[in-house]
Amino acid sequence: MSFAFVSLQGVEKKFPGHHAVRGIDLDIAAGEFIAIMGPSGCGKSTTLRMIAGLDEPSAGEIFIGGKSMRGIPAFQRDTPMVWQSLALFPFLTVAENVAFPLRMKKMGADVRKKRALEWLDRLGLAGMADRHVSQLSGGQRQRVAIARALVTEPSILLLDEPLSALDAHLRVRMQTELARLHRELRITFVYVTHAQSEAFALADRIVVMADGLIQQAGKPQDVYRAPANAFVANFIGTNNLVTGQAKAHDGEFITVEGPLGRFPVKAPQGWPLGTPASFVIAADRVALQPGEAPGAAGIAGTVLGLEFVGSTQTVFIELGDGQEFRVQKQQHEIESLNLAPGQRVNLSWDPQQTWLLPQAT
């Protein structure tokens, strides 16, 4: 990664009765794989559409390759997009679908065919060039859509929730395919998704949006372990958030006191006492034992239920104030505890593993 290949500067988008994007600044490096995620209606797809030229910003500037995109229509930007719906032409063959962007560029028939077949071969579809889209599986259609987007050999690829229509097995396979293509091509990928697993598996950097604003941008591990605010902490579904007030200093820790009790929390120097303080403890950093009495840095609660996810299990626990806590462990660890709904348990954690949310500004 070198320079900001895509730069959004104070970009806004207003629709009648709706302020979709509220003035965001974002630089995307050449060759970077960036994932924009957030809840429905947060502005992520609108941001992607503005980069593509399908929507014009109401304010601000978008630069691609150092050039302002103001007034430049989508067909002149060379910013192909892979859609959630794929948008393949059912009346064309697979090869004709892939070659279509070259046809729009008025390339000769021989060149179109050669390039289309090369990309189909690259995506494992060489023997399907003469088939129609209706004869393909969901995963094969997805590959055709990607080949069609890349056949022009662009410097950037935009992807709008491209895997959401696939089943779980195909999603994993296509994630592997996208990661391979990015490694080989080293072009800029901008990927919009609401699925955390896709974003964390694929992206060099995560951008979390809410209410038309960027809440946090950073490496996946930083967003996961060190959320910037309560929204990000709650949106990343494996975090537990504890709120209270800063009551005392003790070396590198402060004591946070709230409805759930008093807890030592790692804190930066000079955190003002008597002010609101919220900290995060990730679900995989929480220890769980059957029993009533909490430890020095722990909470007692009641098991609500268990969710099996592959080799891990998530235990959902109701605390005394009605808040729900999550504990995530390997399946064999949970099975050894023989837990059942309604059972009382004790939760504890190492204070070194806590993350104090930055003070609100």
ABEGO torsion letter per residue (X at the ends): XBBBABBBBGBBBBBBGBBABAGBBBBBBBGBBBBBBEBBGAGAAAAAAAAAGABBBABEBBBBGGBBABGBBAAAAGBBBBBAAGGBBAABBAAAAAAAAAAAAGBBAAAAAAAAAAAAAAAGAAAAAABBAAABBAAAAAAAAAAAAAAAGBABBBBBGAAAABBAAAAAAAAAAAAAAAAAAGBBBBBBBABAAAAAAABABBBBBBGGBBABBEBAAAAAABBABAAAAAABAABBBBBEBBABBBEABBBBBBAAEBBBBBBBBGBBBGBBBBBBBBAAABBBBBEABBBABBBBBBBAEBBBBEABBBBBBBBAAGBBBBBBBBAAAAAAAGBBBGBBBBBBBBAAABBBBBBBX
